[in-house]
């Protein structure tokens, strides 16, 4: 059960964002730009990274939501789960693996990230914009897991996550929060 009396079993970050639009309007706009804006990574790959981070942090609410969002954006079902289990054997391109290894290290051992990790990403053919996109997606999802865990939100069903993911793909991140209008 969520920790605040104003939240229900179906509450999630949208309830927090809509309650505090002066704080979260810009955050939603950043999420929109981060996932749907220019990047060498596809929106699906960026959603996949968010689901991967949520899985590594054991945030079931965000894991279910962003795994579904990755699938809605063209990532093969089950990929995020396989990444959480083992990046080396996950069904992603060899080019993505150093980037995803960086993400995992940034989540689980952030003080251990080194130039060698960055060099592996660049050696795989990624540029600085791709590197930044991966780091920013990781940072965004780390923040979001704190919102979810701090409010005690209950994971949604896979069916609801699928519907929400399809809506997110069409409406974008700002469109998820009706009270954040400009």
C-alpha positions in Angstrom: 0.0 0.0 0.0 1.3 3.5 -0.8 2.7 5.4 2.2 0.5 8.6 1.7 -3.2 8.6 2.4 -3.7 10.6 -0.8 -2.5 7.7 -2.9 -4.3 4.6 -3.9 -3.1 1.1 -5.0 -3.1 2.5 -8.6 -1.0 5.6 -7.8 2.4 6.2 -9.3 4.8 9.0 -10.2 2.1 10.8 -12.2 0.3 11.5 -8.9 3.4 13.0 -7.4 4.2 15.0 -10.6 0.6 16.3 -10.8 0.5 17.2 -7.1 3.7 19.3 -7.4 3.8 20.7 -11.0 6.1 23.5 -10.1 8.8 20.9 -9.3 8.1 18.2 -11.8 7.1 20.1 -15.0 10.7 20.5 -16.0 11.5 17.0 -15.0 8.8 15.7 -17.3 10.1 17.9 -20.1 13.6 16.6 -19.5 12.3 13.0 -19.7 10.6 13.8 -23.0 13.7 15.3 -24.5 15.9 12.5 -23.1 13.8 9.6 -24.5 12.4 11.2 -27.6 14.9 13.8 -28.5 18.0 13.5 -30.8 20.4 10.7 -29.8 22.4 7.9 -31.5 20.3 5.6 -29.3 16.8 4.8 -30.4 13.9 5.7 -28.1 13.4 1.9 -27.6 17.1 1.5 -26.6 16.7 4.4 -24.1 13.6 2.9 -22.6 15.4 -0.5 -22.5 18.2 1.2 -20.5 15.6 2.6 -18.1 14.0 -0.8 -17.6 17.5 -2.3 -17.1 18.4 0.2 -14.4 15.0 -0.3 -12.7 15.6 -4.0 -12.7 19.1 -3.7 -11.3 17.7 -1.5 -8.5 14.9 -3.9 -7.9 12.2 -1.3 -8.5 9.4 -3.5 -9.7 7.1 -0.6 -10.5 9.6 1.0 -12.9 10.9 -2.3 -14.2 7.5 -3.4 -15.3 6.6 0.0 -16.7 9.8 0.6 -18.7 10.3 -3.0 -19.9 6.8 -2.6 -21.4 7.8 0.8 -22.8 10.9 -0.7 -24.4 8.7 -3.4 -26.1 6.3 -0.7 -27.3 9.3 1.0 -28.9 10.4 -2.1 -30.7 12.6 -3.9 -28.3 12.1 -7.7 -28.3 10.0 -8.9 -25.3 12.2 -10.4 -22.6 15.3 -8.5 -23.5 15.3 -6.3 -20.4 14.9 -9.4 -18.2 17.9 -11.0 -20.0 20.0 -7.9 -19.5 19.3 -7.9 -15.8 20.4 -11.5 -15.7 23.6 -11.1 -17.7 24.6 -8.4 -20.1 27.2 -10.6 -21.8 24.6 -13.2 -22.9 21.6 -10.9 -23.5 20.2 -10.8 -27.0 21.5 -7.3 -27.9 24.1 -6.2 -30.4 27.8 -6.5 -29.6 28.0 -2.7 -30.1 25.4 -2.2 -27.2 27.1 -4.5 -24.7 29.9 -2.1 -23.6 27.4 0.7 -23.2 25.1 -1.6 -21.1 28.1 -2.8 -19.1 28.8 0.9 -18.3 25.2 1.4 -17.3 25.3 -1.6 -15.0 28.6 -0.4 -13.4 27.2 3.1 -13.0 24.2 1.7 -11.1 25.9 -0.9 -8.9 29.5 0.4 -8.6 29.3 4.1 -9.5 32.6 5.0 -7.9 34.3 2.4 -9.9 33.5 3.8 -13.4 36.7 4.6 -15.1 38.3 5.9 -18.3 38.6 2.2 -19.4 34.8 1.9 -19.2 34.3 5.0 -21.4 37.1 3.8 -23.8 35.2 0.5 -24.2 32.1 2.4 -25.2 34.0 4.6 -27.7 35.9 1.5 -29.1 32.5 -0.1 -29.8 31.7 2.8 -32.1 29.6 5.1 -29.9 30.2 8.8 -29.7 30.1 11.2 -26.7 26.4 11.9 -27.3 25.5 8.2 -27.0 27.7 7.9 -23.9 25.8 10.9 -22.4 22.4 9.5 -23.4 23.2 6.3 -21.6 24.5 8.1 -18.5 21.5 10.5 -18.5 19.0 7.6 -18.8 20.7 5.9 -15.9 20.5 9.0 -13.8 16.9 9.6 -14.7 15.8 6.1 -13.7 17.8 6.2 -10.5 15.9 9.3 -9.5 12.6 7.8 -10.5 13.2 4.7 -8.4 13.6 6.9 -5.4 10.3 8.5 -6.1 8.6 5.1 -6.5 10.3 3.5 -3.4 9.9 6.6 -1.3 6.1 6.7 -1.9 5.6 2.9 -1.7 4.0 2.6 -5.1 2.7 -0.9 -6.0 3.8 -2.3 -9.3 1.2 -2.3 -12.0 0.1 -5.4 -13.8 1.9 -6.3 -17.1 -1.4 -5.6 -18.9 -1.7 -2.1 -17.5 2.0 -1.5 -18.1 1.5 -2.4 -21.8 -1.4 0.1 -22.2 0.5 2.8 -20.4 3.6 2.1 -22.5 1.7 2.4 -25.7 0.2 5.7 -24.5 3.7 6.9 -23.5 5.0 6.1 -26.9 2.3 8.3 -28.5 1.9 11.0 -25.9 5.4 11.4 -24.7 6.5 12.0 -21.2 4.9 15.4 -20.7 1.6 14.0 -22.0 1.5 11.6 -19.1 1.0 14.3 -16.6 -2.1 16.4 -17.5 -1.7 18.9 -14.7 1.7 19.9 -15.9 0.3 21.9 -18.8 2.3 25.0 -19.7 
